[in-house]
Amino acid sequence: MRTVIVAPMTSGSRQAGFRVPVKFRGVTGLILLEQSRALDKQRLLKKLGAVPDAVLRRVLKTLRELYEE
């Protein structure tokens, strides 16, 4: 697959039910799922890392809640 789904992280925003708290590379912030986008992998310059499994599970749970009927 040539595309990936990405969501930005911010350290200066308010919490909401669709924003997942995360600590990444020493910065505490929120993953803004409402701003998720599909990108071609060629646009990504380098991998910065990965979120912990618990955060990924919460992201997937929140996305299911947002998009399920």
Distance bins in CASP14 RR format, pairs under 12 A and 6 or more apart:
PFRMAT RR
TARGET T0000
AUTHOR 0000-0000-0000
RMODE 2
METHOD distances of the structure
MODEL  1
1 38 0 0 0 0 0 1 0 0 0 0 0
1 39 0 0 0 0 0 1 0 0 0 0 0
1 40 0 0 0 0 0 1 0 0 0 0 0
1 41 0 0 0 0 1 0 0 0 0 0 0
2 38 0 0 0 0 1 0 0 0 0 0 0
2 39 0 0 0 0 1 0 0 0 0 0 0
2 40 1 0 1 0 0 0 0 0 0 0 0
2 41 1 0 1 0 0 0 0 0 0 0 0
2 42 1 0 0 1 0 0 0 0 0 0 0
2 43 0 0 0 0 0 1 0 0 0 0 0
2 44 0 0 0 0 0 1 0 0 0 0 0
3 37 0 0 0 0 1 0 0 0 0 0 0
3 38 1 0 1 0 0 0 0 0 0 0 0
3 39 1 0 0 1 0 0 0 0 0 0 0
3 40 1 0 1 0 0 0 0 0 0 0 0
3 41 1 0 0 1 0 0 0 0 0 0 0
3 42 0 0 0 0 1 0 0 0 0 0 0
3 43 0 0 0 0 1 0 0 0 0 0 0
3 44 0 0 0 0 0 1 0 0 0 0 0
4 36 0 0 0 0 0 1 0 0 0 0 0
4 37 0 0 0 0 1 0 0 0 0 0 0
4 38 1 0 0 1 0 0 0 0 0 0 0
4 39 1 0 1 0 0 0 0 0 0 0 0
4 40 0 0 0 0 1 0 0 0 0 0 0
4 41 1 0 1 0 0 0 0 0 0 0 0
4 42 0 0 0 0 0 1 0 0 0 0 0
4 43 0 0 0 0 1 0 0 0 0 0 0
4 44 1 0 0 1 0 0 0 0 0 0 0
4 47 0 0 0 0 0 1 0 0 0 0 0
5 31 0 0 0 0 0 1 0 0 0 0 0
5 33 0 0 0 0 1 0 0 0 0 0 0
5 35 0 0 0 0 0 1 0 0 0 0 0
5 36 1 0 1 0 0 0 0 0 0 0 0
5 37 1 0 0 1 0 0 0 0 0 0 0
5 38 1 0 1 0 0 0 0 0 0 0 0
5 39 1 0 0 1 0 0 0 0 0 0 0
5 40 0 0 0 0 0 1 0 0 0 0 0
5 41 0 0 0 0 0 1 0 0 0 0 0
5 44 0 0 0 0 0 1 0 0 0 0 0
5 59 0 0 0 0 0 1 0 0 0 0 0
5 60 0 0 0 0 0 1 0 0 0 0 0
5 63 0 0 0 0 1 0 0 0 0 0 0
5 67 0 0 0 0 0 1 0 0 0 0 0
6 31 0 0 0 0 1 0 0 0 0 0 0
6 32 0 0 0 0 0 1 0 0 0 0 0
6 33 0 0 0 0 0 1 0 0 0 0 0
6 35 0 0 0 0 1 0 0 0 0 0 0
6 36 1 0 0 1 0 0 0 0 0 0 0
6 37 1 0 1 0 0 0 0 0 0 0 0
6 38 1 0 0 1 0 0 0 0 0 0 0
6 39 1 0 1 0 0 0 0 0 0 0 0
6 40 0 0 0 0 0 1 0 0 0 0 0
6 41 0 0 0 0 0 1 0 0 0 0 0
6 43 0 0 0 0 1 0 0 0 0 0 0
6 44 0 0 0 0 1 0 0 0 0 0 0
6 47 0 0 0 0 0 1 0 0 0 0 0
6 48 0 0 0 0 0 1 0 0 0 0 0
6 51 0 0 0 0 0 1 0 0 0 0 0
6 59 0 0 0 0 0 1 0 0 0 0 0
7 18 0 0 0 0 0 1 0 0 0 0 0
7 19 0 0 0 0 1 0 0 0 0 0 0
7 20 0 0 0 0 1 0 0 0 0 0 0
7 22 0 0 0 0 0 1 0 0 0 0 0
7 24 0 0 0 0 0 1 0 0 0 0 0
7 30 0 0 0 0 1 0 0 0 0 0 0
7 31 1 0 1 0 0 0 0 0 0 0 0
7 32 1 0 1 0 0 0 0 0 0 0 0
7 33 1 0 1 0 0 0 0 0 0 0 0
7 34 0 0 0 0 1 0 0 0 0 0 0
7 35 1 0 0 1 0 0 0 0 0 0 0
7 36 1 0 1 0 0 0 0 0 0 0 0
7 37 1 0 0 1 0 0 0 0 0 0 0
7 38 0 0 0 0 0 1 0 0 0 0 0
7 39 0 0 0 0 0 1 0 0 0 0 0
7 51 0 0 0 0 0 1 0 0 0 0 0
7 55 0 0 0 0 0 1 0 0 0 0 0
7 56 0 0 0 0 0 1 0 0 0 0 0
7 59 1 0 0 1 0 0 0 0 0 0 0
7 60 0 0 0 0 0 1 0 0 0 0 0
7 62 0 0 0 0 0 1 0 0 0 0 0
7 63 0 0 0 0 1 0 0 0 0 0 0
7 66 0 0 0 0 0 1 0 0 0 0 0
8 19 0 0 0 0 0 1 0 0 0 0 0
8 20 0 0 0 0 0 1 0 0 0 0 0
8 22 0 0 0 0 0 1 0 0 0 0 0
8 24 0 0 0 0 0 1 0 0 0 0 0
8 29 0 0 0 0 0 1 0 0 0 0 0
8 30 0 0 0 0 1 0 0 0 0 0 0
8 31 1 0 0 1 0 0 0 0 0 0 0
8 32 1 0 1 0 0 0 0 0 0 0 0
8 33 0 0 0 0 1 0 0 0 0 0 0
8 34 0 0 0 0 1 0 0 0 0 0 0
8 35 1 0 1 0 0 0 0 0 0 0 0
8 36 0 0 0 0 1 0 0 0 0 0 0
8 37 0 0 0 0 1 0 0 0 0 0 0
8 39 0 0 0 0 0 1 0 0 0 0 0
9 19 0 0 0 0 1 0 0 0 0 0 0
9 20 0 0 0 0 1 0 0 0 0 0 0
9 21 0 0 0 0 0 1 0 0 0 0 0
9 22 1 0 0 1 0 0 0 0 0 0 0
9 23 0 0 0 0 0 1 0 0 0 0 0
9 24 1 0 0 1 0 0 0 0 0 0 0
9 25 0 0 0 0 1 0 0 0 0 0 0
9 26 0 0 0 0 0 1 0 0 0 0 0
9 27 1 0 0 1 0 0 0 0 0 0 0
9 28 0 0 0 0 1 0 0 0 0 0 0
9 29 1 0 0 1 0 0 0 0 0 0 0
9 30 1 0 0 1 0 0 0 0 0 0 0
9 31 1 0 1 0 0 0 0 0 0 0 0
9 32 1 0 0 1 0 0 0 0 0 0 0
9 33 0 0 0 0 0 1 0 0 0 0 0
9 35 0 0 0 0 0 1 0 0 0 0 0
9 36 0 0 0 0 0 1 0 0 0 0 0
9 48 0 0 0 0 1 0 0 0 0 0 0
9 49 0 0 0 0 0 1 0 0 0 0 0
9 51 0 0 0 0 1 0 0 0 0 0 0
9 55 0 0 0 0 0 1 0 0 0 0 0
9 59 0 0 0 0 0 1 0 0 0 0 0
10 16 0 0 0 0 0 1 0 0 0 0 0
10 19 0 0 0 0 1 0 0 0 0 0 0
10 20 0 0 0 0 0 1 0 0 0 0 0
10 21 0 0 0 0 0 1 0 0 0 0 0
10 22 0 0 0 0 0 1 0 0 0 0 0
10 24 0 0 0 0 0 1 0 0 0 0 0
10 27 0 0 0 0 1 0 0 0 0 0 0
10 28 0 0 0 0 0 1 0 0 0 0 0
10 29 1 0 0 1 0 0 0 0 0 0 0
10 30 1 0 1 0 0 0 0 0 0 0 0
10 31 0 0 0 0 1 0 0 0 0 0 0
10 32 1 0 0 1 0 0 0 0 0 0 0
10 33 0 0 0 0 0 1 0 0 0 0 0
10 34 0 0 0 0 0 1 0 0 0 0 0
10 35 0 0 0 0 1 0 0 0 0 0 0
11 21 0 0 0 0 0 1 0 0 0 0 0
11 22 0 0 0 0 1 0 0 0 0 0 0
11 23 0 0 0 0 0 1 0 0 0 0 0
11 24 0 0 0 0 1 0 0 0 0 0 0
11 25 0 0 0 0 0 1 0 0 0 0 0
11 26 0 0 0 0 1 0 0 0 0 0 0
11 27 1 0 1 0 0 0 0 0 0 0 0
11 28 1 0 0 1 0 0 0 0 0 0 0
11 29 1 0 1 0 0 0 0 0 0 0 0
11 30 1 0 0 1 0 0 0 0 0 0 0
11 31 0 0 0 0 0 1 0 0 0 0 0
11 32 0 0 0 0 0 1 0 0 0 0 0
12 19 0 0 0 0 0 1 0 0 0 0 0
12 27 0 0 0 0 0 1 0 0 0 0 0
12 28 0 0 0 0 1 0 0 0 0 0 0
12 29 1 0 0 1 0 0 0 0 0 0 0
12 30 1 0 0 1 0 0 0 0 0 0 0
12 32 0 0 0 0 0 1 0 0 0 0 0
13 19 1 0 0 1 0 0 0 0 0 0 0
13 20 0 0 0 0 0 1 0 0 0 0 0
13 21 0 0 0 0 0 1 0 0 0 0 0
13 22 0 0 0 0 0 1 0 0 0 0 0
13 28 0 0 0 0 0 1 0 0 0 0 0
13 29 1 0 0 1 0 0 0 0 0 0 0
13 30 1 0 1 0 0 0 0 0 0 0 0
13 31 0 0 0 0 0 1 0 0 0 0 0
13 32 1 0 0 1 0 0 0 0 0 0 0
13 33 0 0 0 0 0 1 0 0 0 0 0
13 34 0 0 0 0 0 1 0 0 0 0 0
13 35 0 0 0 0 0 1 0 0 0 0 0
14 21 0 0 0 0 0 1 0 0 0 0 0
14 29 0 0 0 0 0 1 0 0 0 0 0
14 30 0 0 0 0 1 0 0 0 0 0 0
14 32 0 0 0 0 0 1 0 0 0 0 0
15 21 1 0 0 1 0 0 0 0 0 0 0
15 22 0 0 0 0 0 1 0 0 0 0 0
15 28 0 0 0 0 0 1 0 0 0 0 0
15 29 0 0 0 0 1 0 0 0 0 0 0
15 30 1 0 0 1 0 0 0 0 0 0 0
15 31 0 0 0 0 0 1 0 0 0 0 0
15 32 0 0 0 0 0 1 0 0 0 0 0
16 30 0 0 0 0 1 0 0 0 0 0 0
16 31 0 0 0 0 0 1 0 0 0 0 0
16 32 0 0 0 0 1 0 0 0 0 0 0
16 33 0 0 0 0 1 0 0 0 0 0 0
16 34 0 0 0 0 1 0 0 0 0 0 0
16 35 0 0 0 0 0 1 0 0 0 0 0
16 62 0 0 0 0 0 1 0 0 0 0 0
16 66 0 0 0 0 0 1 0 0 0 0 0
17 30 0 0 0 0 1 0 0 0 0 0 0
17 31 0 0 0 0 0 1 0 0 0 0 0
17 32 0 0 0 0 0 1 0 0 0 0 0
17 33 0 0 0 0 1 0 0 0 0 0 0
17 34 0 0 0 0 1 0 0 0 0 0 0
17 58 0 0 0 0 0 1 0 0 0 0 0
17 59 0 0 0 0 0 1 0 0 0 0 0
17 61 0 0 0 0 0 1 0 0 0 0 0
17 62 1 0 0 1 0 0 0 0 0 0 0
17 63 0 0 0 0 0 1 0 0 0 0 0
17 65 0 0 0 0 1 0 0 0 0 0 0
17 66 0 0 0 0 1 0 0 0 0 0 0
18 30 0 0 0 0 1 0 0 0 0 0 0
18 31 0 0 0 0 1 0 0 0 0 0 0
18 32 0 0 0 0 1 0 0 0 0 0 0
18 33 1 0 1 0 0 0 0 0 0 0 0
18 34 1 0 1 0 0 0 0 0 0 0 0
18 35 0 0 0 0 1 0 0 0 0 0 0
18 36 0 0 0 0 1 0 0 0 0 0 0
18 58 0 0 0 0 0 1 0 0 0 0 0
18 59 0 0 0 0 0 1 0 0 0 0 0
18 61 0 0 0 0 0 1 0 0 0 0 0
18 62 1 0 1 0 0 0 0 0 0 0 0
18 63 0 0 0 0 1 0 0 0 0 0 0
18 64 0 0 0 0 0 1 0 0 0 0 0
18 65 0 0 0 0 1 0 0 0 0 0 0
18 66 1 0 1 0 0 0 0 0 0 0 0
18 67 0 0 0 0 0 1 0 0 0 0 0
19 29 0 0 0 0 1 0 0 0 0 0 0
19 30 1 0 1 0 0 0 0 0 0 0 0
19 31 1 0 0 1 0 0 0 0 0 0 0
19 32 1 0 1 0 0 0 0 0 0 0 0
19 33 1 0 0 1 0 0 0 0 0 0 0
19 34 1 0 0 1 0 0 0 0 0 0 0
19 35 0 0 0 0 1 0 0 0 0 0 0
19 36 0 0 0 0 0 1 0 0 0 0 0
19 55 0 0 0 0 0 1 0 0 0 0 0
19 58 0 0 0 0 0 1 0 0 0 0 0
19 59 0 0 0 0 0 1 0 0 0 0 0
19 62 0 0 0 0 1 0 0 0 0 0 0
19 63 0 0 0 0 0 1 0 0 0 0 0
19 66 0 0 0 0 0 1 0 0 0 0 0
20 29 0 0 0 0 1 0 0 0 0 0 0
20 30 1 0 0 1 0 0 0 0 0 0 0
20 31 1 0 1 0 0 0 0 0 0 0 0
20 32 0 0 0 0 1 0 0 0 0 0 0
20 33 1 0 0 1 0 0 0 0 0 0 0
20 34 0 0 0 0 0 1 0 0 0 0 0
20 36 0 0 0 0 0 1 0 0 0 0 0
20 51 0 0 0 0 1 0 0 0 0 0 0
20 52 0 0 0 0 0 1 0 0 0 0 0
20 54 0 0 0 0 0 1 0 0 0 0 0
20 55 1 0 0 1 0 0 0 0 0 0 0
20 56 0 0 0 0 1 0 0 0 0 0 0
20 57 0 0 0 0 1 0 0 0 0 0 0
20 58 1 0 1 0 0 0 0 0 0 0 0
20 59 1 0 1 0 0 0 0 0 0 0 0
20 60 0 0 0 0 1 0 0 0 0 0 0
20 61 0 0 0 0 1 0 0 0 0 0 0
20 62 1 0 1 0 0 0 0 0 0 0 0
20 63 0 0 0 0 1 0 0 0 0 0 0
20 65 0 0 0 0 0 1 0 0 0 0 0
20 66 0 0 0 0 0 1 0 0 0 0 0
21 27 0 0 0 0 0 1 0 0 0 0 0
21 28 1 0 0 1 0 0 0 0 0 0 0
21 29 1 0 0 1 0 0 0 0 0 0 0
21 30 1 0 1 0 0 0 0 0 0 0 0
21 31 1 0 0 1 0 0 0 0 0 0 0
21 32 0 0 0 0 0 1 0 0 0 0 0
21 33 0 0 0 0 0 1 0 0 0 0 0
21 51 0 0 0 0 0 1 0 0 0 0 0
21 52 0 0 0 0 0 1 0 0 0 0 0
21 54 0 0 0 0 0 1 0 0 0 0 0
21 55 1 0 0 1 0 0 0 0 0 0 0
21 58 0 0 0 0 1 0 0 0 0 0 0
21 59 0 0 0 0 0 1 0 0 0 0 0
21 62 0 0 0 0 0 1 0 0 0 0 0
22 28 1 0 0 1 0 0 0 0 0 0 0
22 29 1 0 1 0 0 0 0 0 0 0 0
22 30 1 0 0 1 0 0 0 0 0 0 0
22 31 1 0 1 0 0 0 0 0 0 0 0
22 32 0 0 0 0 0 1 0 0 0 0 0
22 33 0 0 0 0 0 1 0 0 0 0 0
22 49 0 0 0 0 0 1 0 0 0 0 0
22 50 0 0 0 0 0 1 0 0 0 0 0
22 51 1 0 1 0 0 0 0 0 0 0 0
22 52 0 0 0 0 1 0 0 0 0 0 0
22 54 0 0 0 0 1 0 0 0 0 0 0
22 55 1 0 1 0 0 0 0 0 0 0 0
22 56 0 0 0 0 1 0 0 0 0 0 0
22 58 0 0 0 0 1 0 0 0 0 0 0
22 59 0 0 0 0 1 0 0 0 0 0 0
22 62 0 0 0 0 0 1 0 0 0 0 0
23 29 1 0 0 1 0 0 0 0 0 0 0
23 30 0 0 0 0 0 1 0 0 0 0 0
23 31 0 0 0 0 0 1 0 0 0 0 0
23 51 0 0 0 0 1 0 0 0 0 0 0
23 52 0 0 0 0 1 0 0 0 0 0 0
23 54 0 0 0 0 0 1 0 0 0 0 0
23 55 0 0 0 0 1 0 0 0 0 0 0
24 30 0 0 0 0 0 1 0 0 0 0 0
24 31 0 0 0 0 1 0 0 0 0 0 0
24 48 0 0 0 0 1 0 0 0 0 0 0
24 49 1 0 0 1 0 0 0 0 0 0 0
24 50 0 0 0 0 1 0 0 0 0 0 0
24 51 1 0 0 1 0 0 0 0 0 0 0
24 52 0 0 0 0 1 0 0 0 0 0 0
24 55 0 0 0 0 1 0 0 0 0 0 0
24 56 0 0 0 0 0 1 0 0 0 0 0
25 48 1 0 0 1 0 0 0 0 0 0 0
25 49 1 0 0 1 0 0 0 0 0 0 0
25 50 0 0 0 0 0 1 0 0 0 0 0
25 51 0 0 0 0 0 1 0 0 0 0 0
26 48 0 0 0 0 0 1 0 0 0 0 0
27 48 0 0 0 0 0 1 0 0 0 0 0
28 55 0 0 0 0 0 1 0 0 0 0 0
29 51 0 0 0 0 0 1 0 0 0 0 0
29 55 0 0 0 0 0 1 0 0 0 0 0
30 51 0 0 0 0 0 1 0 0 0 0 0
30 55 0 0 0 0 0 1 0 0 0 0 0
30 58 0 0 0 0 0 1 0 0 0 0 0
30 59 0 0 0 0 0 1 0 0 0 0 0
30 62 0 0 0 0 0 1 0 0 0 0 0
31 51 1 0 0 1 0 0 0 0 0 0 0
31 52 0 0 0 0 0 1 0 0 0 0 0
31 55 1 0 0 1 0 0 0 0 0 0 0
31 56 0 0 0 0 1 0 0 0 0 0 0
31 58 0 0 0 0 1 0 0 0 0 0 0
31 59 1 0 0 1 0 0 0 0 0 0 0
31 60 0 0 0 0 0 1 0 0 0 0 0
31 62 0 0 0 0 1 0 0 0 0 0 0
31 63 0 0 0 0 0 1 0 0 0 0 0
32 59 0 0 0 0 0 1 0 0 0 0 0
32 62 0 0 0 0 0 1 0 0 0 0 0
33 55 0 0 0 0 0 1 0 0 0 0 0
33 58 0 0 0 0 0 1 0 0 0 0 0
33 59 1 0 0 1 0 0 0 0 0 0 0
33 60 0 0 0 0 0 1 0 0 0 0 0
33 61 0 0 0 0 0 1 0 0 0 0 0
33 62 1 0 1 0 0 0 0 0 0 0 0
33 63 1 0 0 1 0 0 0 0 0 0 0
33 64 0 0 0 0 0 1 0 0 0 0 0
33 65 0 0 0 0 0 1 0 0 0 0 0
33 66 1 0 0 1 0 0 0 0 0 0 0
33 67 0 0 0 0 0 1 0 0 0 0 0
34 62 0 0 0 0 0 1 0 0 0 0 0
34 63 0 0 0 0 0 1 0 0 0 0 0
34 66 0 0 0 0 1 0 0 0 0 0 0
34 67 0 0 0 0 0 1 0 0 0 0 0
36 59 0 0 0 0 1 0 0 0 0 0 0
36 60 0 0 0 0 0 1 0 0 0 0 0
36 62 0 0 0 0 0 1 0 0 0 0 0
36 63 1 0 0 1 0 0 0 0 0 0 0
36 66 0 0 0 0 1 0 0 0 0 0 0
36 67 0 0 0 0 0 1 0 0 0 0 0
37 43 0 0 0 0 0 1 0 0 0 0 0
37 44 0 0 0 0 0 1 0 0 0 0 0
39 45 0 0 0 0 0 1 0 0 0 0 0
41 47 0 0 0 0 0 1 0 0 0 0 0
49 55 0 0 0 0 0 1 0 0 0 0 0
49 56 0 0 0 0 0 1 0 0 0 0 0
50 56 1 0 0 1 0 0 0 0 0 0 0
50 59 0 0 0 0 0 1 0 0 0 0 0
51 57 0 0 0 0 1 0 0 0 0 0 0
51 58 0 0 0 0 1 0 0 0 0 0 0
51 59 1 0 0 1 0 0 0 0 0 0 0
51 60 0 0 0 0 0 1 0 0 0 0 0
52 58 0 0 0 0 1 0 0 0 0 0 0
52 59 0 0 0 0 0 1 0 0 0 0 0
53 59 0 0 0 0 0 1 0 0 0 0 0
53 60 0 0 0 0 0 1 0 0 0 0 0
54 60 0 0 0 0 0 1 0 0 0 0 0
54 61 0 0 0 0 0 1 0 0 0 0 0
55 61 0 0 0 0 0 1 0 0 0 0 0
55 62 0 0 0 0 0 1 0 0 0 0 0
56 62 0 0 0 0 0 1 0 0 0 0 0
56 63 0 0 0 0 0 1 0 0 0 0 0
57 63 0 0 0 0 0 1 0 0 0 0 0
57 64 0 0 0 0 0 1 0 0 0 0 0
58 64 0 0 0 0 0 1 0 0 0 0 0
58 65 0 0 0 0 0 1 0 0 0 0 0
59 65 0 0 0 0 0 1 0 0 0 0 0
59 66 0 0 0 0 0 1 0 0 0 0 0
60 66 0 0 0 0 0 1 0 0 0 0 0
60 67 0 0 0 0 0 1 0 0 0 0 0
60 68 0 0 0 0 0 1 0 0 0 0 0
61 67 0 0 0 0 0 1 0 0 0 0 0
61 68 0 0 0 0 0 1 0 0 0 0 0
62 68 0 0 0 0 0 1 0 0 0 0 0
END
